[in-house]
Amino acid sequence: MKPAGEPVQRPADARLLVVGADRALRHLRRGAFASQLRRGDLVIANDAATIPASLRGVHLRTGAAIEVRLAARASLAFEDVTFSAVLFGEGDHRTPTERRAPPPTVRAGDRLALGPLVATVEVVLGHPRFVRLTFVGDPGAVWAGIAAHGRAVQYAYMPARLALWDTWTPIAGPPAAFEPPSAGFALDWAMLREIRWQGARFATLTHAAGLSSTGDAALDTRLPLPEAYRIPSSTVRAIERARSCGGRIIAVGTTVTRALEHSAALQGRVVAGDGLADQRLGPASALRVADAILSGAHEPGSSHYDLLGAFADAYVLAAADAELQARGYRTHEFGDSVLVWRRRQARVLAAA
């Protein structure tokens, strides 16, 4: 596999690898996603818009340059301007994150000047590059400053500078995500129409998708961080309607899966309201809600790939990865997609 190097959300040649519940593998055009649905199914996507979470500035105690990548916060409340953040030193996205210069040594009480904003480091979170910080001032002014000064988080495999709207899905609404909920790049209005034509329905939730990489192997093991989400009552009703008629729940992305499964694990069923998804999903996880996941083509070893293990066993995922490699699927935000159905108990493997 290779990273997608152009910020094109819905290229005409985008592909979809379908991993069936019967363990069969099939290659389709990504635009054929809706053809995999049946009457009564429910597709749920993340409607979070991406905020410009990369902020450059100065560590005031030392005068050193610093880049702050906002990574998470405890709620979606407008007034909440306290964030977990990952710090970098000199350089920009054109240098791979693992090769970036370290930031100046920070400690609790330090202040960071980030364009028009000032943030105070509350605590160092067990790693010299990982902190919790709070912005100084009125929340409205803080959000305006982030919008004016921040840039979209991006990585070296994407050489062109991303505009913020490059990272918004077609259904983007509340500004909440720190990186794009990129599984939703597969959607467009024509696909939503086709979902309806199949007799399926569509719903949304809001989940604050976090960083996919920090550039530090030890810190990456802590991903995904606890991420805030909000599930509307209309989505809960849609889930109940789908279940009542034998429909299946298809989660668009790992963020939707985490939100649904976290709510169901706490309450016994998905309930409306806000939450903080602090669980890790993987091969040992028992899914309560999602019957399938539409996701990007992720590399083994990443937290996104591990989550796919809740849907399919290691043998099937290895076979799928071999297919993705052999056929040159594109990875990362603007890459190709996989649709993984939750495994059955059958022991028979059907080859593509």
LINHUCOR-V147981 format. One record per residue. N is the residue number from 1. OMEGA is omega in whole degrees, -180 to 180 (999 if undefined). BURIAL is # if it has 16 or more other C-alpha atoms within 10 Angstrom, else .. D_FIRST is the distance of its C-alpha to the first C-alpha in Angstrom with 1 decimal. Layout:
n=[N | N]
omega=[OMEGA | OMEGA]
burial=[BURIAL | BURIAL]
d_first=[D_FIRST | D_FIRST]
This chain:
n=[1 | 2 | 3 | 4 | 5 | 6 | 7 | 8 | 9 | 10 | 11 | 12 | 13 | 14 | 15 | 16 | 17 | 18 | 19 | 20 | 21 | 22 | 23 | 24 | 25 | 26 | 27 | 28 | 29 | 30 | 31 | 32 | 33 | 34 | 35 | 36 | 37 | 38 | 39 | 40 | 41 | 42 | 43 | 44 | 45 | 46 | 47 | 48 | 49 | 50 | 51 | 52 | 53 | 54 | 55 | 56 | 57 | 58 | 59 | 60 | 61 | 62 | 63 | 64 | 65 | 66 | 67 | 68 | 69 | 70 | 71 | 72 | 73 | 74 | 75 | 76 | 77 | 78 | 79 | 80 | 81 | 82 | 83 | 84 | 85 | 86 | 87 | 88 | 89 | 90 | 91 | 92 | 93 | 94 | 95 | 96 | 97 | 98 | 99 | 100 | 101 | 102 | 103 | 104 | 105 | 106 | 107 | 108 | 109 | 110 | 111 | 112 | 113 | 114 | 115 | 116 | 117 | 118 | 119 | 120 | 121 | 122 | 123 | 124 | 125 | 126 | 127 | 128 | 129 | 130 | 131 | 132 | 133 | 134 | 135 | 136 | 137 | 138 | 139 | 140 | 141 | 142 | 143 | 144 | 145 | 146 | 147 | 148 | 149 | 150 | 151 | 152 | 153 | 154 | 155 | 156 | 157 | 158 | 159 | 160 | 161 | 162 | 163 | 164 | 165 | 166 | 167 | 168 | 169 | 170 | 171 | 172 | 173 | 174 | 175 | 176 | 177 | 178 | 179 | 180 | 181 | 182 | 183 | 184 | 185 | 186 | 187 | 188 | 189 | 190 | 191 | 192 | 193 | 194 | 195 | 196 | 197 | 198 | 199 | 200 | 201 | 202 | 203 | 204 | 205 | 206 | 207 | 208 | 209 | 210 | 211 | 212 | 213 | 214 | 215 | 216 | 217 | 218 | 219 | 220 | 221 | 222 | 223 | 224 | 225 | 226 | 227 | 228 | 229 | 230 | 231 | 232 | 233 | 234 | 235 | 236 | 237 | 238 | 239 | 240 | 241 | 242 | 243 | 244 | 245 | 246 | 247 | 248 | 249 | 250 | 251 | 252 | 253 | 254 | 255 | 256 | 257 | 258 | 259 | 260 | 261 | 262 | 263 | 264 | 265 | 266 | 267 | 268 | 269 | 270 | 271 | 272 | 273 | 274 | 275 | 276 | 277 | 278 | 279 | 280 | 281 | 282 | 283 | 284 | 285 | 286 | 287 | 288 | 289 | 290 | 291 | 292 | 293 | 294 | 295 | 296 | 297 | 298 | 299 | 300 | 301 | 302 | 303 | 304 | 305 | 306 | 307 | 308 | 309 | 310 | 311 | 312 | 313 | 314 | 315 | 316 | 317 | 318 | 319 | 320 | 321 | 322 | 323 | 324 | 325 | 326 | 327 | 328 | 329 | 330 | 331 | 332 | 333 | 334 | 335 | 336 | 337 | 338 | 339 | 340 | 341 | 342 | 343 | 344 | 345 | 346 | 347 | 348 | 349 | 350 | 351 | 352]
omega=[178 | 180 | 172 | -173 | 179 | -178 | 179 | -173 | -174 | 178 | -177 | -177 | 180 | -175 | -179 | 171 | 179 | 176 | -173 | 175 | 177 | 177 | 176 | 179 | 179 | 178 | 180 | 164 | 180 | 178 | 179 | -178 | -175 | 180 | 180 | -178 | 175 | -178 | 179 | 178 | 178 | 176 | -179 | -179 | 179 | -178 | -179 | 169 | -179 | 175 | 177 | -165 | 177 | -176 | 179 | 180 | -173 | 170 | -167 | -178 | -177 | -176 | -177 | 176 | -179 | 169 | 177 | 172 | 177 | -170 | -177 | 167 | -169 | -178 | 175 | -178 | 179 | -176 | -177 | 179 | 171 | -172 | 159 | -175 | 176 | -173 | 175 | 175 | -179 | 177 | 178 | -173 | -178 | 173 | 178 | -175 | -178 | 179 | -178 | 176 | 179 | 177 | 170 | 178 | -179 | 176 | -179 | -179 | 177 | 177 | 179 | 175 | -175 | -175 | -179 | -172 | 171 | 178 | 178 | 176 | -180 | -177 | 171 | -168 | 173 | 178 | -174 | -180 | -174 | -173 | 165 | -178 | 179 | 178 | -179 | 173 | -179 | -179 | 179 | 178 | 178 | -179 | 177 | 179 | 177 | -180 | -176 | -171 | -174 | 174 | 177 | 173 | 175 | -171 | -170 | -179 | 177 | -173 | -179 | 178 | -180 | 164 | -177 | -178 | 172 | -174 | 179 | 174 | 180 | -179 | -175 | 180 | -176 | 178 | -173 | -172 | 179 | 166 | -174 | 168 | -160 | 173 | 180 | 175 | 178 | -176 | 164 | -174 | 177 | 180 | 177 | 176 | -180 | 175 | 178 | 179 | 178 | -177 | 177 | -179 | -177 | 178 | -178 | 165 | 179 | -179 | -176 | -180 | -175 | -179 | 177 | -179 | 177 | -176 | -180 | -174 | -179 | -179 | 178 | 179 | 179 | 178 | -4 | 176 | 171 | -173 | -179 | 177 | 176 | 179 | -180 | 178 | 179 | 179 | 176 | 179 | 179 | 177 | -179 | 179 | 180 | -180 | -176 | -179 | 176 | 180 | -180 | -180 | 180 | 180 | 176 | 176 | 180 | -178 | 178 | 179 | -179 | -178 | -178 | -176 | 177 | 179 | -178 | 179 | -180 | -169 | -175 | 176 | 178 | 179 | 180 | 176 | -177 | 177 | 178 | -177 | -176 | -178 | 170 | 178 | -178 | -175 | -178 | -175 | 175 | -178 | 179 | -169 | -170 | 175 | 179 | 177 | 169 | -172 | 173 | 176 | -172 | -179 | 176 | -179 | 178 | 179 | 177 | 179 | 179 | -179 | 178 | 178 | 174 | -178 | -175 | -178 | -174 | -179 | -179 | 179 | 177 | 178 | 178 | 179 | 178 | 177 | 179 | 179 | -175 | -175 | 173 | 175 | -179 | -177 | 175 | -166 | -172 | -178 | -180 | -172 | 171 | 173 | -175 | 177 | -179 | -172 | 170 | 179 | -179 | -175 | -175 | 175 | 176 | -178 | 178 | 999]
burial=[# | . | # | # | # | . | # | . | # | # | # | . | . | # | # | # | # | # | # | # | # | # | # | # | # | # | . | . | . | # | # | . | # | # | . | . | # | # | # | # | # | # | # | # | # | # | # | # | # | # | # | # | # | # | # | # | # | # | # | . | . | . | . | . | # | # | # | # | # | # | # | # | # | # | # | # | . | . | . | . | # | # | # | # | # | # | # | # | # | . | # | # | # | . | . | . | # | . | . | # | . | # | # | # | . | # | . | . | . | # | # | # | # | # | . | . | # | # | # | # | # | # | # | # | . | . | . | # | # | # | # | # | # | # | # | . | . | . | . | . | . | # | # | . | # | # | . | . | # | # | # | # | # | # | # | . | # | # | . | . | . | # | . | # | . | # | # | # | # | # | # | # | . | . | # | # | # | # | # | # | # | # | # | # | # | # | # | # | . | . | . | . | . | # | # | # | . | # | . | # | # | # | # | # | # | # | # | # | # | # | # | # | # | # | # | . | . | . | # | # | . | . | # | # | # | # | # | # | # | # | # | . | . | . | # | # | . | # | # | . | # | # | # | . | . | . | # | # | # | # | # | # | # | # | # | # | # | # | # | # | # | # | # | # | # | . | . | . | # | # | # | # | . | # | # | # | # | . | # | # | # | # | . | . | . | . | # | . | # | # | # | # | # | # | # | # | # | # | # | . | . | . | # | # | # | # | # | # | # | # | # | # | # | . | . | # | # | . | # | # | # | . | # | # | . | . | . | . | # | # | # | # | # | # | # | # | # | # | # | # | # | # | # | . | . | . | . | . | . | . | . | .]
d_first=[0.0 | 3.8 | 6.9 | 9.4 | 12.2 | 15.0 | 17.0 | 17.3 | 17.6 | 18.1 | 16.8 | 18.4 | 15.3 | 13.6 | 12.6 | 13.6 | 13.0 | 16.4 | 17.2 | 21.0 | 23.7 | 24.6 | 21.1 | 20.3 | 16.9 | 17.1 | 15.0 | 16.8 | 17.0 | 16.6 | 20.2 | 21.3 | 20.9 | 24.7 | 25.4 | 24.2 | 27.1 | 30.7 | 34.0 | 34.6 | 31.0 | 30.2 | 27.1 | 27.2 | 25.3 | 25.6 | 27.8 | 27.6 | 27.4 | 25.7 | 28.3 | 28.0 | 27.5 | 27.2 | 30.8 | 32.0 | 35.5 | 37.8 | 38.7 | 42.4 | 43.8 | 42.2 | 41.5 | 37.9 | 35.1 | 32.7 | 29.8 | 29.9 | 27.0 | 28.5 | 26.7 | 29.0 | 32.5 | 34.7 | 35.5 | 35.0 | 38.6 | 39.4 | 41.7 | 39.1 | 38.1 | 37.2 | 33.6 | 31.5 | 29.7 | 27.5 | 29.1 | 27.9 | 30.1 | 30.0 | 27.0 | 24.7 | 21.2 | 20.5 | 20.7 | 18.0 | 19.6 | 19.9 | 21.9 | 24.2 | 27.9 | 29.5 | 31.8 | 35.6 | 37.0 | 37.8 | 40.3 | 41.8 | 44.0 | 42.1 | 41.7 | 38.9 | 39.7 | 36.8 | 38.0 | 40.8 | 40.1 | 41.1 | 39.5 | 41.0 | 39.1 | 40.4 | 38.9 | 36.2 | 34.1 | 33.8 | 31.5 | 32.7 | 30.0 | 30.3 | 33.4 | 35.2 | 36.9 | 39.2 | 39.9 | 43.5 | 45.3 | 45.5 | 42.3 | 42.6 | 42.7 | 39.8 | 37.5 | 38.8 | 38.1 | 34.5 | 34.1 | 35.8 | 34.3 | 30.9 | 27.5 | 24.2 | 22.1 | 19.1 | 16.7 | 16.1 | 12.8 | 15.1 | 17.8 | 20.1 | 22.5 | 22.0 | 25.1 | 25.9 | 25.9 | 22.3 | 21.7 | 24.1 | 23.3 | 25.8 | 27.8 | 27.9 | 31.4 | 32.5 | 31.1 | 29.7 | 26.0 | 24.9 | 21.3 | 20.6 | 20.4 | 17.4 | 17.1 | 20.3 | 18.7 | 18.3 | 22.1 | 24.7 | 28.4 | 28.0 | 25.7 | 28.3 | 30.9 | 29.1 | 28.8 | 32.6 | 33.1 | 31.6 | 34.3 | 31.9 | 32.4 | 30.5 | 31.3 | 30.1 | 30.4 | 29.8 | 27.7 | 27.3 | 23.5 | 23.2 | 21.0 | 17.5 | 17.9 | 21.1 | 20.1 | 22.2 | 21.1 | 24.4 | 24.5 | 21.0 | 22.5 | 24.8 | 22.2 | 22.6 | 26.1 | 28.9 | 28.3 | 31.2 | 31.2 | 33.8 | 34.1 | 36.6 | 39.4 | 38.3 | 35.0 | 36.8 | 39.1 | 36.3 | 34.8 | 38.3 | 38.8 | 35.6 | 36.5 | 40.0 | 39.0 | 36.3 | 33.4 | 30.0 | 28.4 | 24.9 | 23.6 | 21.3 | 19.3 | 19.8 | 22.7 | 24.7 | 24.2 | 25.5 | 28.5 | 29.5 | 29.3 | 31.1 | 33.9 | 34.4 | 34.5 | 37.2 | 39.3 | 38.7 | 37.3 | 35.6 | 38.2 | 38.5 | 38.4 | 36.7 | 34.9 | 32.7 | 29.7 | 29.9 | 28.4 | 25.1 | 23.8 | 22.1 | 22.8 | 26.5 | 26.9 | 29.1 | 28.2 | 31.3 | 30.2 | 26.7 | 26.1 | 22.6 | 19.9 | 17.9 | 15.1 | 11.8 | 8.5 | 9.2 | 8.3 | 11.1 | 14.1 | 14.2 | 17.3 | 15.6 | 13.8 | 17.2 | 18.9 | 17.2 | 19.1 | 22.3 | 21.3 | 19.9 | 20.6 | 18.5 | 18.6 | 17.3 | 14.5 | 13.5 | 13.8 | 11.8 | 8.8 | 9.4 | 9.5 | 6.3 | 4.8 | 7.8 | 7.9 | 4.9 | 5.2 | 5.6 | 6.4 | 10.0 | 13.3 | 12.9 | 9.7 | 10.0 | 12.0 | 13.1 | 16.8 | 17.9 | 21.6 | 23.7 | 24.3 | 27.6 | 29.7 | 29.4 | 28.2 | 27.2 | 23.6 | 23.2 | 20.4 | 18.7]
